[in-house]
Amino acid sequence: MRRKLQRRLALVAIVCVVSLGLAGCQGLGFHGGDAATAATPPLHDVTPIADPAAWEGPSTAVPASSPLEPITTGEQVLPATVVDSQDTTVTVTDTSRILALDIYGSLSRIVFELGLGGSVVGRDVSTGFPEAAGLPLVTQNGHDLNAEAILDLAPTVILTDTSLGPWDTILQMRDIGIPVVVVDSHRAIDTIDDLTRQVATALGVPQRGDELAARTSAAVDAKLAEIAAIAPADGDRLRMVFLYVRGQSGVYYLFGDESGADSLIEALGGIDVAGENGWVGMRPVTDEALIAANPDVILMMTKGLESVDGVDGLLEHLPAVAQTTAGRNRRIVDMSDTQILSFGPEAADVLDALAVAIYAPDALK
C-alpha cells in the first residue's frame, strides 16, 4: 500500500512539472522533434561500437515511422461496463465519437490499432502519428484540456488518465453524461499489455486488445533480447539518467523510480542511477546530486534540449553536467518528447532507435 501511494504521488508530481514546463510551448510542434530528420537506421543493420562508454558526442534517436496495422477481427460488443483505474464503474454504449487523451500520446495510437481510428474525432497535442495529425486539437497552452473544444466534438466516450488537466474539465464531462474511462497513468515496459487491454475492454473489443497486446509484447520482447545481446555485461553497464528540461520555464528535473524513465533505462541495458539512489518520481536537479550520480549517458526529450539551445546551452545552464562523464563526453541522447516515454504500440521502435543512438552512435553520423 505504501509503495502504491508513493507511486501515485510521484506521478502527480511528474504531471505537474511536465504540464508546467510545456505550458505555452505548443508552438514548438506536437511531433517534439524535427519532422525532416531521417529515421535512425534499425539496430539489426548497424554494428555496435567496441566501447560505448568512451564515445564522444550527442545523438538524436528518431524511431522509424511505423504504419498502422489495425486489428479488425473480433466483433465489438456494446454496451461495455468497466471499473476504471479510479474504481469508477463506467458503461460505454456508443463508440462512434471517441476521444483518447493523454500526455504520452499513446492512447490514441492504441485506439487506431484496435481498428477504431475512424471513430476518433479529436486529439491532444502529444498525438503525433500521421493518421491522426489532421484531427482537431482539444488541448491548449501545451497540455491543458479545453472544455469548449471537447464539447464541440460531441464525444460519445472519453478515454484518458490523470496526466492531463485541469481535472475539473474531466469531471465536467462526466457531469453532463459523457462516459469517461480513466486508465492507469503509470507507464512502463511491463504495463503496456495492461494499458492496451484496459482501452480495448472499455471500447467493447477485448479480443482485439488481447491480439494487440500479444503483438506488441512479441515485438518488445524481441527487441529486449536484441539489445541485451549487445549491451555491456553487468560490470560495465552504462550509467544513465533521464533529465527533464524546459529552459524557458527554468525547469530542470531528474526523473527517477516509477516515472517510466527507470523502465526505459533498464530496457536499454543501462543502470538507472536515479533508481539506484532510491529516488521516486522526479527531483529538482542539484549540482551535488548530478555530480555524485556521474552518468555515462544523459537521456533527454528533444524539445527540452532545444529549449536550452542544445548541448552547449545545457552545459552553460547546468555547469554540473560538465563535471560528469556524460558531460565531458557530450554524451546526450535525445528523442521526440511525444515518443520517448510513450510506452504504447510503438515501444519496440522507440527502444530500437535509442539502442542505436547509445550503442552504435557512429551509424548516425
C-alpha positions as CSV (number, residue, x, y, z in Angstrom):
1,M,0.0,0.0,0.0
2,R,2.8,2.4,0.9
3,R,4.6,1.8,-2.4
4,K,1.3,2.3,-4.3
5,L,0.8,5.6,-2.5
6,Q,4.3,6.7,-3.3
7,R,3.8,5.9,-7.0
8,R,0.6,7.9,-7.2
9,L,2.2,10.9,-5.5
10,A,5.2,10.6,-7.8
11,L,3.0,10.5,-10.9
12,V,1.0,13.5,-9.8
13,A,4.3,15.5,-9.2
14,I,5.6,14.5,-12.7
15,V,2.4,15.6,-14.4
16,C,2.6,18.9,-12.6
17,V,6.2,19.5,-13.7
18,V,5.6,18.4,-17.3
19,S,2.5,20.4,-17.6
20,L,4.2,23.5,-16.2
21,G,7.3,23.0,-18.4
22,L,5.2,22.6,-21.6
23,A,2.6,25.3,-21.0
24,G,2.9,27.9,-23.6
25,C,5.2,25.8,-25.8
26,Q,2.6,24.4,-28.1
27,G,4.1,26.4,-31.0
28,L,7.1,24.1,-30.8
29,G,5.2,21.5,-32.6
30,F,3.4,18.3,-31.4
31,H,5.9,16.0,-33.0
32,G,8.5,17.0,-30.4
33,G,11.3,16.9,-33.0
34,D,12.3,17.9,-36.5
35,A,10.0,16.3,-38.9
36,A,12.7,16.5,-41.6
37,T,15.2,14.4,-39.5
38,A,15.8,11.0,-41.1
39,A,14.8,7.9,-39.1
40,T,17.6,6.2,-37.2
41,P,18.8,3.0,-39.0
42,P,17.5,-0.2,-37.5
43,L,19.5,-1.9,-34.8
44,H,19.9,-5.1,-36.9
45,D,21.6,-3.1,-39.7
46,V,24.3,-1.5,-37.6
47,T,27.5,-2.6,-35.8
48,P,27.8,-1.7,-32.1
49,I,30.9,0.2,-31.2
50,A,33.5,-1.5,-29.0
51,D,33.3,0.9,-26.1
52,P,30.0,2.8,-25.8
53,A,31.2,4.4,-22.5
54,A,34.1,6.1,-24.3
55,W,32.0,7.6,-27.2
56,E,32.1,11.4,-27.5
57,G,29.3,13.5,-29.0
58,P,25.5,13.8,-28.8
59,S,23.0,11.7,-30.7
60,T,19.4,12.1,-31.7
61,A,17.3,9.0,-31.9
62,V,14.4,9.1,-34.4
63,P,12.1,6.0,-34.4
64,A,11.1,4.6,-37.8
65,S,7.6,5.7,-38.8
66,S,5.6,2.6,-38.2
67,P,2.5,2.3,-40.3
68,L,-0.8,1.5,-38.6
69,E,-1.8,-2.2,-38.6
70,P,-5.4,-2.0,-37.4
71,I,-6.9,-5.2,-36.0
72,T,-10.4,-5.7,-37.3
73,T,-11.0,-9.3,-36.2
74,G,-13.3,-9.9,-33.3
75,E,-16.8,-8.5,-33.0
76,Q,-17.4,-5.3,-31.0
77,V,-19.8,-5.9,-28.1
78,L,-21.6,-2.9,-26.6
79,P,-22.6,-1.9,-24.0
80,A,-19.3,-2.4,-22.2
81,T,-19.2,-1.9,-18.5
82,V,-15.8,-1.5,-16.8
83,V,-14.4,-0.4,-13.4
84,D,-11.7,2.1,-14.3
85,S,-8.4,2.8,-12.5
86,Q,-10.2,5.2,-10.1
87,D,-12.7,2.5,-9.1
88,T,-15.5,4.2,-11.1
89,T,-18.0,2.0,-12.8
90,V,-18.5,3.2,-16.4
91,T,-20.8,1.9,-19.1
92,V,-19.9,2.7,-22.7
93,T,-22.8,2.3,-25.1
94,D,-21.6,4.3,-28.1
95,T,-18.1,4.5,-29.6
96,S,-19.0,6.4,-32.7
97,R,-17.2,9.5,-31.5
98,I,-14.1,8.7,-29.4
99,L,-11.6,11.0,-27.7
100,A,-8.4,9.3,-26.3
101,L,-6.3,11.8,-24.4
102,D,-3.0,11.6,-22.5
103,I,0.3,13.4,-22.2
104,Y,2.2,10.5,-23.6
105,G,0.4,10.3,-27.0
106,S,-0.2,6.6,-26.7
107,L,-3.9,6.2,-26.1
108,S,-5.0,7.4,-29.5
109,R,-2.5,5.1,-31.1
110,I,-3.9,2.2,-29.3
111,V,-7.4,3.1,-30.4
112,F,-6.3,3.3,-34.0
113,E,-4.5,0.0,-33.8
114,L,-7.7,-1.6,-32.4
115,G,-9.4,-0.7,-35.7
116,L,-11.4,2.2,-34.3
117,G,-9.4,5.1,-35.6
118,G,-12.2,6.1,-37.9
119,S,-14.3,7.0,-34.8
120,V,-11.6,9.2,-33.2
121,V,-12.8,12.8,-33.5
122,G,-10.0,14.8,-31.9
123,R,-6.6,14.6,-30.4
124,D,-4.3,16.0,-27.8
125,V,-1.0,17.8,-28.6
126,S,1.0,14.7,-28.0
127,T,-0.8,12.6,-30.6
128,G,1.7,13.0,-33.4
129,F,1.4,10.0,-35.8
130,P,0.4,11.0,-39.3
131,E,-3.0,9.3,-39.4
132,A,-4.2,11.5,-36.6
133,A,-2.4,14.7,-37.4
134,G,-5.4,16.3,-39.2
135,L,-7.8,15.9,-36.2
136,P,-8.8,19.0,-34.3
137,L,-6.9,19.7,-31.1
138,V,-8.7,19.7,-27.7
139,T,-5.6,20.9,-25.8
140,Q,-4.3,24.4,-25.5
141,N,-1.3,26.1,-23.9
142,G,0.6,22.8,-24.2
143,H,-1.4,20.2,-22.4
144,D,-4.4,22.0,-20.9
145,L,-7.7,20.4,-21.8
146,N,-10.2,22.8,-23.4
147,A,-13.7,22.0,-22.3
148,E,-15.3,24.0,-25.1
149,A,-13.2,22.3,-27.8
150,I,-14.2,18.9,-26.3
151,L,-17.9,19.7,-26.2
152,D,-17.8,21.0,-29.8
153,L,-16.7,17.5,-30.9
154,A,-19.7,15.8,-29.1
155,P,-17.7,12.8,-27.9
156,T,-19.7,9.7,-27.0
157,V,-16.8,8.3,-24.9
158,I,-13.6,9.8,-23.5
159,L,-10.6,7.7,-22.6
160,T,-7.9,9.5,-20.5
161,D,-5.7,9.2,-17.5
162,T,-4.5,11.7,-14.8
163,S,-1.7,13.1,-16.9
164,L,-3.8,15.9,-18.4
165,G,-5.7,18.7,-16.7
166,P,-7.4,20.7,-15.4
167,W,-9.1,17.7,-13.7
168,D,-12.3,19.8,-13.3
169,T,-12.7,19.6,-17.1
170,I,-12.8,15.8,-16.9
171,L,-15.3,16.0,-14.1
172,Q,-17.4,18.4,-16.1
173,M,-17.6,15.9,-19.0
174,R,-18.8,13.2,-16.5
175,D,-21.4,15.6,-15.0
176,I,-23.0,16.2,-18.3
177,G,-23.3,12.5,-19.0
178,I,-20.3,11.6,-21.3
179,P,-18.8,8.3,-20.3
180,V,-15.2,8.9,-19.1
181,V,-12.9,5.9,-18.6
182,V,-9.7,6.7,-16.7
183,V,-7.0,4.3,-17.4
184,D,-3.8,3.7,-15.4
185,S,-1.3,6.6,-15.7
186,H,1.7,4.5,-14.7
187,R,3.7,3.8,-17.9
188,A,6.5,1.3,-18.2
189,I,7.5,-1.6,-20.5
190,D,5.7,-4.1,-18.3
191,T,2.4,-2.1,-18.2
192,I,1.9,-1.8,-22.0
193,D,-0.2,-5.0,-22.2
194,D,-2.5,-4.0,-19.3
195,L,-3.0,-0.5,-20.8
196,T,-3.9,-2.0,-24.2
197,R,-6.4,-4.3,-22.6
198,Q,-8.0,-1.5,-20.5
199,V,-8.6,0.5,-23.6
200,A,-9.9,-2.4,-25.6
201,T,-12.3,-3.6,-22.9
202,A,-13.8,-0.1,-22.5
203,L,-14.4,0.1,-26.2
204,G,-16.1,-3.4,-26.4
205,V,-13.3,-5.1,-28.3
206,P,-11.4,-7.2,-25.7
207,Q,-10.4,-9.8,-28.2
208,R,-8.7,-7.2,-30.3
209,G,-7.0,-6.0,-27.2
210,D,-5.6,-9.4,-26.5
211,E,-4.3,-9.6,-30.0
212,L,-2.7,-6.2,-30.0
213,A,-1.2,-6.8,-26.6
214,A,0.3,-10.0,-27.8
215,R,1.6,-8.4,-30.9
216,T,3.2,-5.5,-29.0
217,S,4.7,-7.8,-26.4
218,A,6.3,-10.1,-29.0
219,A,7.9,-7.1,-30.7
220,V,9.1,-5.6,-27.4
221,D,10.4,-9.0,-26.1
222,A,12.3,-9.5,-29.4
223,K,13.8,-6.0,-29.1
224,L,14.8,-6.5,-25.5
225,A,16.6,-9.7,-26.4
226,E,18.4,-7.9,-29.3
227,I,19.5,-5.1,-27.0
228,A,20.6,-7.5,-24.3
229,A,22.9,-9.2,-26.8
230,I,24.9,-6.0,-27.5
231,A,24.7,-4.2,-24.2
232,P,27.8,-4.4,-21.9
233,A,27.8,-7.0,-19.2
234,D,26.7,-6.2,-15.7
235,G,30.0,-4.8,-14.5
236,D,30.3,-2.5,-17.5
237,R,26.7,-1.4,-18.0
238,L,26.3,2.3,-18.8
239,R,25.0,4.6,-16.0
240,M,22.1,6.6,-17.3
241,V,19.8,9.4,-16.1
242,F,16.7,10.9,-17.6
243,L,17.0,14.7,-17.5
244,Y,13.8,16.7,-18.0
245,V,14.5,20.3,-19.0
246,R,12.4,23.3,-20.0
247,G,14.8,26.2,-20.3
248,Q,12.0,28.8,-20.9
249,S,10.5,28.0,-17.5
250,G,13.6,27.2,-15.6
251,V,12.6,23.6,-15.1
252,Y,15.4,21.1,-14.5
253,Y,14.4,17.7,-13.1
254,L,15.8,14.2,-12.9
255,F,13.2,11.5,-13.5
256,G,13.5,8.5,-11.2
257,D,11.8,5.4,-10.0
258,E,8.1,5.0,-11.1
259,S,8.5,7.7,-13.7
260,G,8.8,5.4,-16.7
261,A,12.3,6.6,-17.2
262,D,13.6,3.8,-14.9
263,S,11.8,1.2,-17.0
264,L,13.2,2.7,-20.2
265,I,16.8,2.7,-19.0
266,E,16.6,-0.8,-17.7
267,A,15.2,-2.0,-21.1
268,L,18.1,-0.3,-22.8
269,G,20.5,-2.4,-20.7
270,G,21.6,0.6,-18.6
271,I,21.8,1.3,-14.9
272,D,19.1,3.8,-13.7
273,V,21.2,6.0,-11.5
274,A,18.1,7.7,-10.0
275,G,16.6,4.4,-9.1
276,E,19.9,3.2,-7.7
277,N,19.8,6.2,-5.3
278,G,16.2,5.5,-4.3
279,W,14.6,8.5,-6.0
280,V,10.9,8.2,-6.6
281,G,9.2,10.2,-9.3
282,M,11.3,13.2,-10.1
283,R,13.5,15.6,-8.2
284,P,14.9,19.1,-9.0
285,V,18.5,18.8,-10.2
286,T,21.2,19.8,-7.8
287,D,24.8,20.1,-8.6
288,E,25.7,17.7,-5.9
289,A,23.2,15.0,-6.9
290,L,24.2,15.2,-10.6
291,I,28.0,15.1,-9.9
292,A,27.5,12.2,-7.5
293,A,25.4,10.3,-10.0
294,N,28.1,10.8,-12.6
295,P,26.1,9.3,-15.5
296,D,27.8,8.0,-18.7
297,V,24.7,8.9,-20.8
298,I,22.0,11.5,-20.3
299,L,18.6,10.9,-21.9
300,M,16.5,13.9,-22.8
301,M,13.5,15.0,-24.8
302,T,14.3,16.8,-28.0
303,K,12.4,19.9,-27.2
304,G,13.9,20.0,-23.8
305,L,17.4,20.0,-25.3
306,E,16.3,22.7,-27.8
307,S,14.9,24.8,-25.0
308,V,18.5,25.4,-23.7
309,D,20.0,25.7,-27.2
310,G,21.5,22.3,-27.4
311,V,24.4,20.6,-25.6
312,D,26.4,23.8,-25.3
313,G,23.5,25.6,-23.8
314,L,22.8,22.7,-21.4
315,L,26.4,22.8,-20.2
316,E,26.0,26.6,-19.7
317,H,22.7,26.3,-17.8
318,L,23.8,23.3,-15.7
319,P,27.5,23.6,-15.3
320,A,27.5,20.4,-13.1
321,V,26.7,18.4,-16.2
322,A,30.3,19.2,-17.4
323,Q,31.7,17.5,-14.3
324,T,30.1,14.2,-15.2
325,T,31.4,11.6,-17.6
326,A,28.4,12.3,-19.9
327,G,29.0,16.0,-19.9
328,R,32.8,15.7,-20.6
329,N,32.0,13.4,-23.5
330,R,28.9,15.4,-24.5
331,R,27.1,12.1,-24.4
332,I,23.5,13.4,-24.6
333,V,20.9,11.2,-26.3
334,D,17.6,12.9,-27.2
335,M,14.3,11.7,-28.7
336,S,11.0,13.3,-29.5
337,D,9.0,14.4,-26.5
338,T,5.9,12.5,-27.6
339,Q,7.7,9.2,-28.2
340,I,10.5,8.6,-25.7
341,L,8.2,7.8,-22.8
342,S,5.0,6.8,-24.7
343,F,5.1,3.0,-23.9
344,G,2.5,2.0,-26.5
345,P,2.3,0.1,-29.7
346,E,5.5,1.8,-31.0
347,A,7.6,0.8,-27.9
348,A,9.8,-1.6,-29.9
349,D,10.6,1.1,-32.4
350,V,11.4,3.6,-29.6
351,L,13.8,1.1,-28.0
352,D,15.4,0.2,-31.3
353,A,16.2,3.9,-32.1
354,L,17.5,4.6,-28.6
355,A,19.7,1.5,-28.6
356,V,21.3,2.5,-31.9
357,A,22.0,6.0,-30.6
358,I,23.6,4.6,-27.4
359,Y,25.4,1.5,-28.7
360,A,26.1,2.4,-32.4
361,P,26.1,6.2,-32.5
362,D,28.6,6.2,-35.4
363,A,25.7,4.9,-37.5
364,L,24.0,8.3,-37.1
365,K,26.9,10.3,-38.5
